[in-house]
Amino acid sequence: MSYSKEAKPSIPVLYEDNHLLVVVKPPGIPSQEDETGDPDMLTLLKEDLKLRHNKPGNVFLGLVHRLDRPVGGAMMFAKTSKAASRLSESVRSRRFDKSYIAVVHGTPKAREGRLKHYLSKDAKRNVVTVYDSPAADAKEAILDYRVIAHHAGFTLVAVKLHTGRSHQIRAQMAKIGCPLVADLKYGAPKSAGITDIALWSTLVGAAHPTTKEWVQFHSAPSGSPPWAWWESHHLESAWQLFQGESEGGLI
């Protein structure tokens, strides 16, 4: 899915205070401006803040983490430079929670496990190569996954990221023989009627940049395929599977 330059997609707000803005990113929108010139999250949200709060001049909004263009779900932004600095440090120190659900082809050999690979990105082709051992210019990538349910040769999995590499979940799941539905870039066959890759950001969590209290926000995808293949409780409760395991102190 893509949006024209004239389109103004609706972006639901999950939470907002003086320091944080947490929203549901629609699939098909870039996290920030790219070469396409299509509407992007950062620009759209700045425009929205300016209008809603009647702010003169430029509006500050810091991009704390990214979601690939085809991916939707919970996304956190910083409304002040102090919040941006502190949240960015949380990301660097791996004290920023990111959990996802994905629909993959086939079934992982183990019902749950940790994947550790080394990823190298070809920026010109916008594709990631996955290595089993350290390689030149490759960065360590770690995630945990758990199988939630099965349906007609597909598997719904919950994923917790420990690193935030480009295309990480897509590339690592494909490496173990389970590419995400509709992810043609990483080997998935075409799926009739499905255009966005089957990956959704279900949870973001971090220490609040000023109160230091742990805050978390979650989102479930809409009922269109491939998400319509699963019971609603599977989609809505997936983010809870890694409760108590957060590096940020989530209990």
C-alpha positions as CSV (number, residue, x, y, z in Angstrom):
1,M,0.0,0.0,0.0
2,S,1.2,3.6,-0.7
3,Y,-0.2,7.0,-0.2
4,S,-0.3,9.9,-2.7
5,K,1.4,13.2,-1.8
6,E,-2.1,14.7,-1.5
7,A,-3.4,12.0,0.9
8,K,-3.7,12.7,4.6
9,P,-4.0,9.3,6.2
10,S,-5.6,9.0,9.7
11,I,-3.0,8.3,12.4
12,P,-4.5,7.1,15.7
13,V,-2.9,8.5,18.8
14,L,-2.3,6.0,21.7
15,Y,-0.8,8.5,24.1
16,E,0.4,12.0,24.3
17,D,1.9,14.3,27.0
18,N,4.5,17.1,26.9
19,H,7.3,14.8,26.2
20,L,6.0,11.7,24.3
21,L,3.7,11.0,21.3
22,V,2.8,7.4,20.7
23,V,0.7,6.6,17.6
24,V,-0.4,3.7,15.4
25,K,1.6,3.9,12.2
26,P,-0.5,2.8,9.2
27,P,1.2,0.3,6.8
28,G,2.6,1.9,3.7
29,I,3.9,5.2,5.2
30,P,7.6,5.8,5.5
31,S,8.9,6.6,9.0
32,Q,10.7,9.7,7.7
33,E,11.0,11.4,4.4
34,D,12.6,9.4,1.6
35,E,13.3,9.6,-2.1
36,T,9.7,8.9,-3.1
37,G,8.5,12.2,-1.6
38,D,5.4,10.4,-0.3
39,P,3.8,11.5,3.0
40,D,5.9,10.3,5.9
41,M,5.2,9.8,9.6
42,L,7.5,12.5,10.9
43,T,6.2,15.2,8.6
44,L,2.5,14.2,9.0
45,L,2.7,14.2,12.8
46,K,4.5,17.6,12.9
47,E,1.8,19.1,10.8
48,D,-0.9,17.5,13.0
49,L,0.8,18.8,16.2
50,K,1.0,22.3,14.7
51,L,-2.7,22.3,13.9
52,R,-4.0,20.7,17.1
53,H,-1.9,22.8,19.5
54,N,-2.0,25.9,17.4
55,K,1.8,26.2,17.5
56,P,3.6,28.9,15.6
57,G,6.8,28.3,13.7
58,N,8.5,24.9,13.5
59,V,7.4,22.0,15.6
60,F,10.0,19.7,17.2
61,L,9.4,15.9,16.9
62,G,12.2,13.4,17.4
63,L,12.3,10.0,15.6
64,V,13.2,7.5,18.3
65,H,12.9,4.3,16.3
66,R,11.8,3.3,12.8
67,L,9.3,0.9,11.3
68,D,9.8,-0.3,7.7
69,R,7.4,1.3,5.3
70,P,5.1,-1.8,4.9
71,V,4.9,-2.3,8.6
72,G,2.2,-0.9,10.9
73,G,1.7,-0.6,14.6
74,A,2.8,1.2,17.7
75,M,5.5,3.8,17.3
76,M,6.9,6.3,19.8
77,F,8.2,9.8,19.1
78,A,9.8,12.4,21.3
79,K,8.3,15.9,21.6
80,T,11.3,17.6,23.2
81,S,15.0,17.4,22.5
82,K,15.6,16.1,26.1
83,A,13.1,13.3,25.5
84,A,14.7,12.5,22.2
85,S,18.2,12.2,23.7
86,R,17.0,10.1,26.6
87,L,14.9,7.7,24.5
88,S,17.6,7.4,21.9
89,E,20.0,6.4,24.7
90,S,17.4,3.8,25.8
91,V,17.4,2.3,22.3
92,R,21.3,2.3,22.2
93,S,21.5,0.6,25.6
94,R,18.8,-1.9,24.7
95,R,16.4,-0.7,27.4
96,F,13.7,0.1,24.9
97,D,11.1,-2.6,24.4
98,K,9.9,-3.6,20.8
99,S,7.6,-6.5,20.3
100,Y,5.9,-7.6,17.1
101,I,3.6,-10.2,15.6
102,A,4.2,-11.7,12.2
103,V,2.6,-14.3,10.0
104,V,5.2,-16.6,8.3
105,H,5.2,-19.3,5.8
106,G,5.7,-22.8,7.3
107,T,6.6,-23.4,10.9
108,P,9.9,-22.7,12.8
109,K,11.6,-26.0,13.9
110,A,11.4,-25.0,17.6
111,R,8.2,-23.5,19.1
112,E,10.3,-20.8,20.7
113,G,13.9,-19.7,20.5
114,R,16.5,-17.0,20.1
115,L,17.9,-16.1,16.7
116,K,21.4,-14.6,16.5
117,H,22.8,-13.6,13.1
118,Y,24.9,-10.9,11.5
119,L,23.3,-8.6,9.0
120,S,24.8,-6.6,6.2
121,K,22.7,-4.1,4.3
122,D,23.1,-3.2,0.7
123,A,21.8,0.3,0.7
124,K,21.5,0.6,-3.1
125,R,19.4,-2.5,-3.4
126,N,17.7,-2.0,0.0
127,V,18.2,-5.6,0.9
128,V,19.9,-7.3,3.9
129,T,22.2,-10.4,3.7
130,V,22.2,-12.7,6.7
131,Y,25.3,-14.5,8.0
132,D,25.5,-17.2,10.7
133,S,28.9,-15.9,12.0
134,P,30.6,-12.5,12.1
135,A,31.3,-11.0,8.7
136,A,32.8,-7.8,7.3
137,D,30.4,-4.8,7.8
138,A,27.8,-7.1,9.3
139,K,26.1,-6.1,12.6
140,E,24.9,-8.5,15.3
141,A,21.1,-9.1,15.2
142,I,19.3,-10.8,18.1
143,L,15.6,-11.6,18.5
144,D,13.4,-14.0,20.5
145,Y,10.3,-15.6,18.9
146,R,7.4,-17.7,20.1
147,V,4.8,-19.5,18.1
148,I,1.2,-18.4,18.8
149,A,-0.9,-20.4,16.4
150,H,-1.1,-22.3,13.1
151,H,-3.4,-22.0,10.1
152,A,-3.3,-23.7,6.7
153,G,0.5,-23.9,6.4
154,F,1.1,-20.5,8.1
155,T,2.2,-19.6,11.6
156,L,1.5,-16.6,13.8
157,V,4.6,-15.7,15.8
158,A,5.4,-13.2,18.5
159,V,8.8,-11.5,18.2
160,K,10.8,-9.5,20.7
161,L,13.7,-7.5,19.3
162,H,17.0,-7.1,21.3
163,T,18.6,-5.2,18.5
164,G,17.1,-2.9,15.9
165,R,18.7,-3.7,12.6
166,S,17.1,-2.8,9.3
167,H,14.8,-5.5,8.0
168,Q,15.9,-7.6,11.0
169,I,12.7,-9.7,11.6
170,R,12.1,-10.1,7.9
171,A,15.6,-11.3,7.1
172,Q,16.1,-13.5,10.2
173,M,12.8,-15.3,9.8
174,A,13.5,-15.9,6.1
175,K,16.9,-17.2,7.1
176,I,15.3,-20.1,9.1
177,G,13.0,-20.9,6.2
178,C,9.9,-18.9,7.4
179,P,9.6,-15.8,5.3
180,L,6.9,-13.3,6.2
181,V,3.7,-13.5,4.2
182,A,3.9,-11.0,1.2
183,D,7.5,-10.3,1.8
184,L,8.7,-10.9,-1.8
185,K,12.0,-9.3,-1.1
186,Y,13.0,-12.1,1.3
187,G,11.6,-15.1,-0.6
188,A,7.9,-15.2,0.1
189,P,5.6,-16.3,-2.7
190,K,2.9,-13.9,-3.8
191,S,-0.2,-14.0,-1.7
192,A,-3.5,-13.0,-3.4
193,G,-5.0,-9.9,-2.0
194,I,-2.2,-9.2,0.5
195,T,0.1,-6.3,-0.3
196,D,1.7,-5.3,3.0
197,I,4.1,-7.7,4.6
198,A,2.6,-9.5,7.6
199,L,4.5,-7.7,10.4
200,W,2.9,-5.5,13.1
201,S,4.5,-3.5,16.0
202,T,2.4,-4.7,18.9
203,L,4.3,-3.0,21.8
204,V,6.8,-0.2,22.5
205,G,8.0,0.5,26.0
206,A,10.6,2.6,27.7
207,A,11.4,4.6,30.9
208,H,9.5,7.9,30.6
209,P,12.2,10.5,29.8
210,T,11.2,12.8,32.7
211,T,9.4,10.7,35.4
212,K,11.6,7.6,34.8
213,E,8.4,5.5,35.2
214,W,8.2,2.5,32.9
215,V,5.5,3.1,30.2
216,Q,4.3,0.8,27.5
217,F,1.8,1.0,24.7
218,H,0.4,-1.7,22.5
219,S,-1.6,-2.0,19.3
220,A,-3.3,-4.9,17.5
221,P,-3.7,-5.0,13.7
222,S,-7.0,-4.7,11.8
223,G,-9.1,-7.7,10.8
224,S,-8.0,-7.8,7.2
225,P,-5.9,-10.8,5.8
226,P,-3.6,-12.2,6.9
227,W,-4.6,-11.0,10.4
228,A,-8.2,-12.1,9.7
229,W,-7.0,-15.7,9.8
230,W,-6.5,-15.6,13.5
231,E,-8.8,-15.3,16.5
232,S,-8.8,-11.8,18.0
233,H,-7.4,-13.0,21.3
234,H,-4.3,-14.3,19.5
235,L,-3.6,-10.9,18.0
236,E,-4.5,-8.9,21.1
237,S,-2.6,-10.9,23.6
238,A,0.5,-11.6,21.6
239,W,2.4,-8.6,23.2
240,Q,1.9,-10.2,26.6
241,L,4.0,-13.3,25.7
242,F,7.3,-11.6,26.7
243,Q,6.0,-10.0,29.9
244,G,8.5,-10.2,32.7
245,E,11.4,-10.5,30.3
246,S,12.0,-6.9,29.5
247,E,15.5,-5.5,29.8
248,G,13.8,-2.2,30.7
249,G,12.2,-3.7,33.8
250,L,8.8,-4.5,32.5
251,I,6.9,-6.8,34.9
